Amino acid sequence: MAHLRLHGTINATIVGADNIHDRSRHTGIVPGFLGNIVQGVQETTGLGKGLSRMYAAIYLGSACIARTRTIAVPAAGSAQWNEPLRAYCAHHAADVVISVMIEQLGLNDDTVLGRAYLPARELLNSNGTTIHRWFDVLGADRKKLPDGPKIQVQISFRDVADQGVSWGGGVGSGVVPHTFFSQRPGCRVTLYQDAHASPEFDPKIQLDGGGLYKPGHCWEDIYDAISNARHLVYITAWSMFPHITLVRDRDGAQETLGELLKRKAGEGVHVLLLVWNDISSIDGLHEVGVMDTRDQLTAKYFRGSRVQCVLCPRNWSVRGYIIDPKTPVDTVVYSHHQKTITVDQELPESSSGTLGTGQAHSNDFSQINFSDEDATLDKGGPRTPWHDIHSKVEGAVAWDVLHNFERRWMKQGGGKEHLVDLVALESKVAPSSWPVTLAGDHEAWSVQLFRSIDSISTVGFPDSMEAAYDAGLVQDKHRVFERSIQDAYIHAIRAAKSFIYIENQYFAGSSFQWKTHDGIDPADVGACQQIPRELSLKIVSKIEAGERFAVYVVVPMWSEGTPTGRYRQAMLDNQRRTMALMYDDIAVALQAKKIDADPRDYLTFFCLGNREAKREGEHEPAKRPKDGTDYARAQKARRFMIYVHSKMMIAN
């Protein structure tokens, strides 16, 4: 059966199901009333499996694009979800598959009770109208199951081309719908191209309306903001090194970040830190950790001070069982990656603000990309040049950043203890409803906060299915999560007119569309976010329309660390497969239109490098690396890749 392109938005409601029995259990094959009694006793006493727990999931090919919450299903086999679902899709599939799944205890894989099939062609031909029917739930090879289980579904599909100005019409108002945080008008935004810019860096970049671009000084602004805070300094971090010096090019510049935070806490300011707990680091034994976050050293530095520093892991629960933080599942694979600083400011221009922090090394040294010899300052360069982006936001959106911190702290930081009373705070700083810019000010921004987070890491998600649907929240096996960052990317890509520019530390995804001829199962990789496919299908649509479009992507040459290592080789392979998928889409579209062009005219990837000329007075190392090593070769060439750590997209 032909696989058809489904590029748009699927809206569905999983209403309910009948005759769905777990026939792997004795209670699934006995009369319903008897099964209900046995399962009820098991559920009450905790002896046995208890009630069967099931959910429904929508698949396009191998990709699960949406699923319901899990509910207890009595032995009689009747289930009622009545759950609305929404999913962006950029997939090729022969059918839309609705799988009825049986949830298993603990970390065991869930099992498939059966699947219902809606031909993709029928959905495409429905022209946006809702299909509402009972579908047969079938077994392997689409064979009928005993008892004839059925599932009731309402489903519709809206193609991107039918989405009006939101498809290729420009970002417009910029509001991303169905997200947890709304767009906030009247905000002020300051952008920084790096954490630290030396005074000598002064590019002559002409601005619209006259004037020249002036590089910002992010870390100096952070120092000033924390120094001027009177009520709160809230920080979220993947890593936070307290010995960093923020101010480097002006007088009185030797106070470290840790000293500054201790000083402010001593003045009565509420200084709260949420730092990711890398469980590979062990207090007193291996304090740096595999990821070199130094979280144990950070916690030790603030121990005994008035700074409240909490190391929070990515631990999570499974059906009431708390997985120990040392379990190498989410706690090892995933991290808390938010990087925000929230402070109060004085009236009349007061607001809470967030400043993204990064890494900068001026008089210190960082180079971890060589496996054959350790790089140190006394052996000389090259350092790893580091590129990042940062922003400062002021106004109503900064209150959203503050609320994000508060809800994370209440979940993993110690409840409401140590938090500032926000009602009292609003009488001392600009209320959340106040704009910080005047109407007509060309520096006024409308800003919307996006994030990736789950219900194990925050409080405040709505309880009702309808509210969760409106907020764009989605269900996983054991949690609810928000993926508004991906949704914002998709929204902007679909709205873009003629070009997109991207910088990202990583670029791998859309594994559901990878080629599988070499035995790799994309499902095992799990790189399922669909942004790469959205980009390639955007280009394809422009080729089909006879319009020019280009996507420019800047990535590091490899993920930080030794490039020949197994982990980084796997990441590079995932990136290669992602690029191949995108170029295949573009090449097929060019051939179909009989256009003689290089796919790289439409999609180009760049890696940045830095080459340093010999300068008088530069650092002269006391030692040299061993001849024949990668370190020695890089030092002789006097060049190295710029590590692109930023995560940014510009869509016109």
Steps between C-alpha positions, in 0.01 A plus 500: 500500500632844407638718775345847473629828636313631803636849569273703721308459824296204622220561750339197658283394790537148632147443627500146635530131429298182550600137552867579561613208716854425608494135401849443638333503844261244643260783587494596133346173388252428781148650513509876553330509842742239640801676351385828653483342846846343475663815361326715760638286783849515345477878464389546861746261664798563274526125440514430128481735204176671593295667228627499144635840399475606139546798274461578131781634282500644147781389270620613160736227389734429791442841662259543790363852451244509784356287778236510769545475872496152653172390657393194697287269286267255676493137397180570305725675248326836463714817507413868481775754431317791331843655459583767239840474329692724262820426313714669238599249235760491223493132419447254215262218589257258340264504799424692813525228764322519836661249735331380818784446746519308827722676750744274681642544847829676562742534211358212295399578143129553449324243284268546204147369545410586141497767232237688303579632152385811314643523146707816459335564164155510661622753755661715229184487289282608793606863433512593867163355598482276805480123455301349789455125524559176683811320372570129534804431718700232319782270596820402322475503118169686541318187612183525707538459874270298729207702639522749210654799683422845359615854564302821440702786351438849361785619278573778251803621306587850385774530240760775545399652167149556638616690808477849348760761588655266757641304205767709329336828595770616738505480875249785533387540860735221591258341745558126523161345580428228754793567730527523878618862506329774299676766297574815703500844331690808610820324604860611463759261355879521495687250283859384545699311238742359763541498877801731491618743233833677537509879452702451180210311339312773314366385162357771275152354446245749366155491660168576335406859575863607536762441762744216558459177692661510844593160647352439841691386807288217638706399801554858611125559476442185706741627764324837516153342511591269789682782681193723478246233605318579824261208542586194293761332283369171357730291279437183300805334349631191329829587667615798706866563579521743795863600431419670168580872487223685319660844469833492317558826315422774751619614842409313817452180309625209711192389697399150388144389433498290816626788713239729349216258577619448857523877547144554376366218716675660796313823423168317539430433132339160432768323294375161375686271260357200312795313351477171313624205705734299278478170688839390364652756738539380859568729793853442629585234240439611142376855536546618140277237334501347154341812350748729679219701659677522841160498668630344823773763521238772448281362778801470731601860427165638618455256790466690827422831328162672466489403132251217448657264244297193400637229272199355319523179293265379231351229721149386417229261614353188346148404616567621852856371524766769523800407290815552705701798369790259443298300250667553159186589306374859472733601780802418286377561147317828558579818691342820623620736229335831588737793547326804650570773753198687638549820700292796615580857397413841639195697386410663265677266258475201727421151394609153554744399231669195362854492377617189320848402616761315302869430524790735441869451556731799481795458733411137563517207255267232367585230245364144536499388136827304489524136605874449452617767745342723763497865395611749766578870511871439563520301175320769303203522268280465320223579744153400389339818361143510632194659340173542685199729505322660793216737572365726770123545514314756709128535556211256519688211337762519775224417748439185295867410546458567872192275515692228317766511772247506782316194371823308451615596849170388652538163327867425560645779712312481827142616457422864573784532749744783423285642216411870498130582546408617148191691616718710726767528231258654248456797732874565492583446133310547175189277503484221245230688308714812444671546164858625527485677163268766365254453215670563167850441638696318230690321779177347634494122457226241523661198665382146569670249729551142379648202679540123509401363840297220658269457797777330698695827493234766556160568654219702351389292203119503466307194613221502242552345158351804327735745673798275429395484135475880478846533659653259250597248767552140396491167679779247542499169681552640847475876466362804324747719319523828317685521167424858403858556377443247222153641431643853473765381254236326288271803509778734384629262231154466353451878501840587346498680163841464336776394741582346836827532693583252777779462753496190718736289704326188366315421180341157497136400474207374291635147536156369401597587141862377498618240251526159667686293240805446726316331783468801731154518658410870538263406782805395704658843444200699617592822316136556414460879521379611159675835445741369228206356305306825538797683348539264206126492425494880516771507234313237297182710508692802368657294222156371402368859497793624291621732778848557640568390855817430698586352839839569658610286796809565715618212721826405672723261307439246776348491847747623761748231597717249316344468152614139451323379814209259466242739642594789272530273197143384565385862521679585175338197335156616614577844360613348169178300471296812575679697228458212253125490565469872431711496184306197371173692537644799314660292223174315430310831478758648261485193277120507495506863382788429257712770666874469445626629835714387790298418816759707687361808327199449728655347813854571619685395814794697636767435763692800631874519560744742657851557367740710706798686360816528706483815713762682700459451872275194473517222759819294468452155652772354719447153352396349168269213409655176375587489131253314279200552727177667395579764759838577340354509149224740605750723676726512196207583270385771746137430423211318660126465464279755671274303729146609417302461820213733409144389429340756272278531196413809295208469258413795279 
